[in-house]
Each structure stands twice: as structure tokens, then as C-alpha cells.
């Protein structure tokens, strides 16, 4: 039988090329904890309700990999932990810690740091770390990893997300353009269309250009549907629904909300916190005030269980809008001000400014 670690590496390479089915076939009969982690990881990318399984097998394997001083396998175990903690459960401080551990493992093993930078970028962007601190951390990594093109592409992409929160939109777009060119040169099509498309979508929505955001996010959804990346589609479709909602195209937004809901597992808080604010606002506009308020309040309660500051603030903004539509301006203003405080804590001044401009009830000044 071929060396199990080599089979695992081949499976990961096949997945990057879009051949996940073949990758899973290769791993089907490979023994050992590393192969078990890789199978669970690949399944989490295409099947709902697999996050817990991946977290369990990855966590259980860490002590044995540490004892064996197998830094590549240990890094992959921490990758599984980070992927679940942040990507599904919105526990971004835990994701950040795990991503830093991955980086340390990969440095010792002589592997590219790019994958850990991608996860670290997610944690820094969506988690509790203030924007200025997050940018400083990525700038330091950019200097440390000069020459690793995949790492440079990931740093640039996440810097684009973060700079848009400071309303530095031209700088943000330039970062994403650079990341897109790097990924294209490396043949990383998903990075070009989905990862950079998501970044571009986030930037344009914060810039008040949902039409431009729609184009990038729609292209990303097409690629994810072709690759059967169902859990990722659950979030991206919801982001597209939000861009359509912001254009007043409520019927189309509702269609993508349905796609997002059908693609999401019960364990995917990230997908729920992206989808449900749009869904609640759509219900309110249909005149279903009771269900809209119930869903909006449930979304706020769900966000409170996480350290996802932007998701939490977005949920509060949605609840404020639902209450405004029902004529409860005073209650809406209370929740809007709570959202502004969270945006300020994160350093997401662009989102706070946008919410203020769109809301008829305003709120206190930051």
C-alpha cells in the first residue's frame, strides 16, 4: 500500500483541482488518524452536518501527532479544528488561536504558511479582533512570508476585506485585484472566483454598491454549485440575497434565501447568521410582522452565543429594520444603537455609516 501520508497529500491536491469525489475514493481505505481527518474535512465541504465529526476526529488526534512530532499531520489536525470553530460555529477567537498553531506547525515542517493565513484572515475579519490590530497582524505576516505567492495572495485578499471596514475602498479593491491576479497565475480558480469574489462583494456592499457586489457573488455561487460545495454555498447564496435585497429586488432575494437554507446544515451558525437577517426583513416586507420579529430576535440571540461582532451587529440592524417596518421606531432605535456600538468595537466604521444612511430612524452619533 502507498504511504498513507502521500495519499493524503494527493487527495488534498485533487480537491484543489475540483476532484473531490476522486479524493474521497483515494482516502476510503487508507488507515490512520491523518486519513480520517482528511476524509472528515472533505465531507464537511460538501455534506451538511459534518462539522462535529471533523472537530471530534481532529481534536482526538492532536496528542498522538504531538507525541510523534509529526508537524504536518498536527497542522492538519489544527486546520480541522480552525475550520469548524470559525467556519461553522463562529468561534473566531478559537479559530485565530488554532490558525496560529497551524502556522507554527507548518514552519517547523517546512510547509507553505498560506493555508493558515487564509484561516487566520477569516478569524481576524469576522471575529472580535479590532480592524486596526487585524491589519497590523496581516501586514507583519506579509513581510514574514515574502516570496510565498499563495500566502501573499491570501494576505492581500483579507487585507481587502479589512480595509473596506475602514472605508478605504480603493485600497481594498487594489488588494483584492492583486490577490485575484496571484491566484489566477497559480491556477487557483476557486480563489479567483469565490474567495476574491466574496471579498469584492463585501467591499462593494460596504461601499454602497450592491449591484457590483451582486456580480461577484453571483459568479461565486455558480462555481460553488458546480463544485457541489454545499456548505460554502449556504453562506455565499445568503450574501448574494443580501446584495439583491439592498437593491429592492425582493423576489430574487427570496429565491437565494431559499437556496441558502436548502444548502445549510443545522450545525452551520455562519450560514444561519448570514441568511436569517435577510429572511426576517423579507418577511417583514411581506407583512408577516410576527414571524419577522420572531426570526430577527432569534437571530440576535444566536449571534450573542458567538464572538462574531459583525454578524451580531448585522442581526441587530435587521431587527431594527423589522421593528421600523412594523412602526416600532423607538424599539428599533434602541437595537440600532446597540449595533453601532458593536461596529465601533470592531472598527467597522463603514458598516455603521451605511446602516445610519439607510435607516430612517438614525440613532445616536458614534
Order of alpha helices (4+ residues) and beta strands (2+ residues): alpha-alpha-alpha-alpha-alpha-alpha-alpha-alpha-alpha-alpha-alpha-alpha-alpha-alpha-alpha-alpha-alpha-alpha-alpha
